[in-house]
Amino acid sequence: MKIEVPTLAELKEKNKKAEIVFWVGCAGSFDERAKKITKAFVKILVDSKISFAVLGSEETCTGDPAKRSGNEFLFQMQAMQNISTLDKYGVKKIVTTCPHCFNTLKNEYPQLGGTYEVLHHSQFLDELIKNKKLSFKDGLYKGKRITYHDPCYLGRANQVYESPRNLILKLKAELVEMKNCKSKGLCCGAGGAQMFKEAEKGDKEINIKRTEQALEANTEIIAAACPFCNTMLSDGIKNKEMENKVALMDIAELIANAKEL
């Protein structure tokens, strides 16, 4: 089934507006694995009859990697371009599946004049369920052991710990915590622009250590809420040759799958 996703430009031509803007992000647009997360979230939005739109080709990188790697000038150039575009359409509310985009749009754009209500998709989905705008059957994951990995820019940076866990519990799954979780969660190794550089010398890469903690929880599914974390943990699972025993899924994919029952 083909889903048509409107752009803000298309809606403007029809003199219409969207309730929310879905900020897809670089990973969600170009990374093959992350595209599946994007599609899952879009399917939920469509099924829940949420009024939304994307920027499409007008969306550029938020500037997070540039800022984390120390290029403040490039970050401000990218941010100002996005702010100009968002303000042109009168955007008020943004939802994104990437904690890096979430953190940058929410906490750093206001310093440059771009002030919006910004939600991570786990928060938005949690709100939909609480407002009875999203429902699904709980049979698919009922009783399954699921551990949740806290993305750094969602957890420690913004104290969003409960929304993703609420979604897992709504699936009637058994939520099992890793040794390091919530405020003591261990980074996947991709944050701070580390995603784009080679690993430094050491005894063990962080994503391997984090994957080991997940496997120690004797889990059937590792739930993630960040495309970067998804990539790093996926590599960790492959390193441990556990691809056929442990699944790695984004929160949106879990909910989308449950809706298909």
N, C-alpha and C positions, 0 to 999 in steps of 0.2 A: 504494500500500500504506500503510495507516494504522498508525502505530506508537504504542502506548500507553506513555506515560512515567509511572512511578509517582512519587508524592510521598512524602516521609518520613512524613507524617501517615497516609497510606494503609497504608504498610508497618507502622507502629507498631500500627495497629488489628489487623493480622494477626500481631502479635508477631514481625515480621521486621525485618532490618536490611540496609542496602545497603553494599557494599564501599567505594564512593565516592559523594560528593555532587557532582553537576555544578552548579556555580554559573553560571547562565546570564548574569547581568548585565543591566543596563538596555538596552544596545544589542542584545544577543542576544534580548531579550524583545520590544522594541518597534520597533526599526529594521528596515524591510522587507528591506534588503540583509543585515543581520547575522543575521536570522532564518534565512536560507539556510545560513549557517555553523553555526548552532545545529543545524539539521536534519541537516546533513552529519555533524557530530560525533556526534549521537545515533544516526544510522544505523550508524556505525562501532562504537559501544559495543554496540548491539544485535546486530550481525552477529558481533562478537567475543565475545558472551555474557558481557559484563562486568556484574556486579551493581552497579547504580547507581540513584540517585533524585534528584529535584530538590526544592527547597523549595516551588515553585509560588508561590501568592499570599503565602506567608510570607516570601519573599525580598524584601528591600528594597535600595536602593542601598547600596553599601559605605561611601559617604561620601567617596570619592576626590575628586569635583569640589568638594565643600564645603571639604575640607582644602586643596586646591591653590589655591583662591581666597581662602583666609585665614579661613574660618569654622570655627575649631576646635571651637566649642561645638556647632554642628550636626553636624560630623563625629562627635564623641563620642556624641551622641544616637543617630545612625544606627548607629554601630558597636556600641554597647551593646545595642541592640535585636536586631541580628543575632547577636551573641555569645550572648545569652540564648536565642534560638531554636535556634542550632546546639548549644548545650550541653544544651538540653532533649531533643534527640534523640541525644545522645552522639556527635556527629560527630567523626571522627578524621582523615579524608582528604577533601580538596576538590580538584577539577579545574575549571579555568575557561578559556574561550577568550579572555578579555580580560586583557591584561597589566596594566591599571590595577587591576582587581579582584585579580589575582594578587599584585601588589606590596603592595596595601593589606592584604589578608587575611594574607599571609605575614609582612610586616615591621612592620606598624603595629597590627594587632589584638592581638598578644602583650602589648603595653604596657598594654592594657586588660583583660588576663586571658583573651583568646581565642587559645589556642595549638593550631594544627592543622598537619597535613602538607598543604602547598599546592603543587600542580603546575600549570604551564601546559599546555595541551593538546598542544603540540608535545613537551614532555618526556614526557608520559604515553603518547603514540602511539609515541615512540621506544622507550620501555620495553617496550611491548607487542610491538613488532617484535623487539627483542633477546631477549625471553622466549618468542618464537615463538607468541604469542597473537594476532598480527595478520599476515595475509599478503594479498598482492594481486598482480595481474599487472602487469608493468612495460611492456607494449607501448604503452599510451596516450600516455605522455610520453617514451618512449625517444628520446634524441637531441635533444629540444627544448631550446632555450636558455631557461633560467629564471633570473631574478635575484631575490634575496631582500632585502626591506627589513627592517632590524632595528628593531623598536619600541623606543622609549627605555626604557620601564619593564620590558621583558624583557631587552634587551641591556645597556646601560650601567648600569642600576639594579640588575640581578640577575645579570649576566654569563652569561646564557643565549644562547649563540651557536651551539653545535654541533647541538643537537637538531633545530631546523627544517631546517638544512642537511643533516643525516643523512637526513631524510625525503625531501628533494628528490633526493639521490643514490640512495636506494633505488628511486626511480622510474626510474632509469637516464637521468635528464635531464642535460643539460650545465649545471652551475651556473656562472653568470658573475657576478662581483662588481661592484658599483657603485664609483664613484670613492671615495665615503665609505661604509665598511661596518664592521661589528663595533664596536669601541670608538670608532671615528671616524665612526660612522653619523650621518646627518643626520636631524633630527626631521622628521616629516611636517607639523608645525605645529599639531597638536591637543592635545598634552600640556599639563599644568599648567592645565587648565580653559580653555585657549585655544579649544577646540572650540566653546565656547558664547558667544563674543564676536566682535564684528566685527574684521576685520583692522586693524592700525594702519598709519599712513602709512609708505610705503617704496617702493623701486623694484620689488620683486617679492615675491609671497607664497611662504612656505617650501614649501608643497606643490607649487607650480609648479617651483621649483628642484629639489626631490627627484624629481619626475616626469621632468624633463629628464635627471637623472643616470641614471635607469632606462632611458630611451630611448637614451641614449648607449651603453649596454651592448649595444645591438642585440639586445634580448631579445624573445621571443615571448610570454612570460608573466611578469608581476610577481607574485611570491608574497608575501603578507602574513600576519601572525599576530596581528592586532589589528583590531577593528571600526572604531576611530577612524582608524587608518592606512588602512584599506580605503576609508573615505569620502573622506579627503583626497586619496589617490592617484587614486581614481576621478574626482574633480573635476578633478585635474590632467590626466588622460588626455583627458577631455572638452574641457578648455581647449585641448589640443594637437590636437584632432580626430583622435585615434588609436584611437577605440573599436573600429573594425573591423579594426585591425591588431595591437593588443596586448591580451591578456586580463589581468585582475586577479583573482586567486583566493587564498582563504585556504588554508593548509596542509591543513586538514581537508577542504576541498572537493577538493583534488588527490588525497588518499588515498581519499576516498569514491568519486570518479569511477573511480579505478584498480580499486577493488574490484568495480565493476559490470561490468567486462569479462567 
